[in-house]
Amino acid sequence: VYRRSQNVARFLDAFLSSSHKCTEAWITAWGSPQAKNIEEETRKWQQAHPDVQVKLVIGDPSLAYFGRFQVGLQINTPYAVFFDDDCIPGRR
């Protein structure tokens, strides 16, 4: 959600509507000019959906595509999906 903080809820809602129950989601925003807005949108969504754990990772340097590999190493789950901020998951 690098430059599209308004899509935070849309991403997370898409995961909730998937056939595999989502109990944890990670949002990363390295070097994003929208970091404060992303944090606020994530907090609002989390308050409305307390049953889903959302981990927000924000950092100053832009790690580009290397960042997703780093997060992938941190995830302790059998499934992981990565979307760039210009890809919105949802129904076709």
Buried (B, 14 or more C-beta within 10 A) or exposed (E): BBBBBEBBBBBBBBBEEEEEEBEEBBBBBBBBEBBEBBBEBBEEBBEEBEEBEBEBBBEEEEBEEEBBEEBEEEEEEEEEEEEEBEEEBEEE
